[in-house]
Amino acid sequence: MDNMIIINVMIDTLNISIDRSGIDENIDLIGEIGARIEIDPYNSNELKVEGKLGNLKVVVTGMEIRIYGSIAKYLKGDNLETLSLEELKMAIEKLE
């Protein structure tokens, strides 16, 4: 048998921070993202929008976007099974 190494990786919790410098400066982050998420009115104001995209928590300011939570649950509805790398790619593309 060949010297084959099999690695199983469990990817569940996603924690992404996208800095403003990587985004077109003409885009209104709060307006654009705020229109796509379920806004939490108690934790949002004119400087920051917090909300949910499915089970993921989203925080948007004029300077960054933060997304965190279970990426497996976002894609599959639960996190009982691990995501393959292809499924992880699909989940991230779904965020776009």
Contacts in CASP RR format, 6 or more apart in sequence:
PFRMAT RR
TARGET T0000
AUTHOR 0000-0000-0000
METHOD contacts of the structure
MODEL  1
MDNMIIINVMIDTLNISIDRSGIDENIDLIGEIGARIEIDPYNSNELKVE
GKLGNLKVVVTGMEIRIYGSIAKYLKGDNLETLSLEELKMAIEKLE
8 82 0 8 1.000
9 82 0 8 1.000
10 82 0 8 1.000
11 71 0 8 1.000
11 72 0 8 1.000
11 82 0 8 1.000
11 83 0 8 1.000
11 88 0 8 1.000
12 70 0 8 1.000
12 71 0 8 1.000
12 72 0 8 1.000
12 73 0 8 1.000
12 79 0 8 1.000
12 82 0 8 1.000
12 83 0 8 1.000
13 68 0 8 1.000
13 69 0 8 1.000
13 70 0 8 1.000
13 71 0 8 1.000
14 56 0 8 1.000
14 67 0 8 1.000
14 68 0 8 1.000
14 69 0 8 1.000
14 70 0 8 1.000
14 71 0 8 1.000
14 74 0 8 1.000
15 66 0 8 1.000
15 67 0 8 1.000
15 68 0 8 1.000
15 69 0 8 1.000
16 65 0 8 1.000
16 66 0 8 1.000
16 67 0 8 1.000
16 68 0 8 1.000
17 64 0 8 1.000
17 65 0 8 1.000
17 66 0 8 1.000
18 64 0 8 1.000
18 65 0 8 1.000
18 66 0 8 1.000
19 63 0 8 1.000
19 64 0 8 1.000
20 29 0 8 1.000
20 62 0 8 1.000
20 63 0 8 1.000
20 64 0 8 1.000
23 29 0 8 1.000
23 65 0 8 1.000
29 60 0 8 1.000
29 61 0 8 1.000
29 62 0 8 1.000
29 65 0 8 1.000
30 48 0 8 1.000
30 49 0 8 1.000
30 60 0 8 1.000
30 61 0 8 1.000
30 62 0 8 1.000
31 49 0 8 1.000
33 49 0 8 1.000
33 58 0 8 1.000
33 60 0 8 1.000
33 65 0 8 1.000
34 49 0 8 1.000
34 51 0 8 1.000
34 60 0 8 1.000
36 53 0 8 1.000
37 49 0 8 1.000
37 51 0 8 1.000
37 52 0 8 1.000
37 53 0 8 1.000
37 58 0 8 1.000
38 51 0 8 1.000
38 52 0 8 1.000
38 53 0 8 1.000
38 54 0 8 1.000
39 49 0 8 1.000
39 50 0 8 1.000
39 51 0 8 1.000
40 50 0 8 1.000
40 51 0 8 1.000
40 52 0 8 1.000
43 50 0 8 1.000
43 51 0 8 1.000
44 50 0 8 1.000
44 51 0 8 1.000
47 61 0 8 1.000
47 62 0 8 1.000
48 59 0 8 1.000
48 60 0 8 1.000
48 61 0 8 1.000
49 58 0 8 1.000
49 59 0 8 1.000
49 60 0 8 1.000
50 57 0 8 1.000
50 58 0 8 1.000
50 59 0 8 1.000
50 60 0 8 1.000
51 57 0 8 1.000
51 58 0 8 1.000
51 59 0 8 1.000
52 58 0 8 1.000
53 67 0 8 1.000
53 74 0 8 1.000
53 95 0 8 1.000
54 74 0 8 1.000
55 69 0 8 1.000
55 70 0 8 1.000
55 73 0 8 1.000
55 74 0 8 1.000
55 77 0 8 1.000
56 67 0 8 1.000
56 68 0 8 1.000
56 69 0 8 1.000
56 70 0 8 1.000
56 71 0 8 1.000
56 74 0 8 1.000
56 95 0 8 1.000
57 66 0 8 1.000
57 67 0 8 1.000
57 68 0 8 1.000
57 69 0 8 1.000
58 65 0 8 1.000
58 66 0 8 1.000
58 67 0 8 1.000
59 65 0 8 1.000
59 66 0 8 1.000
60 66 0 8 1.000
67 95 0 8 1.000
70 79 0 8 1.000
71 83 0 8 1.000
71 88 0 8 1.000
71 91 0 8 1.000
71 92 0 8 1.000
72 78 0 8 1.000
72 79 0 8 1.000
72 81 0 8 1.000
72 82 0 8 1.000
72 83 0 8 1.000
72 91 0 8 1.000
73 79 0 8 1.000
74 91 0 8 1.000
74 94 0 8 1.000
75 83 0 8 1.000
75 87 0 8 1.000
75 90 0 8 1.000
75 91 0 8 1.000
75 94 0 8 1.000
76 83 0 8 1.000
76 87 0 8 1.000
83 91 0 8 1.000
END
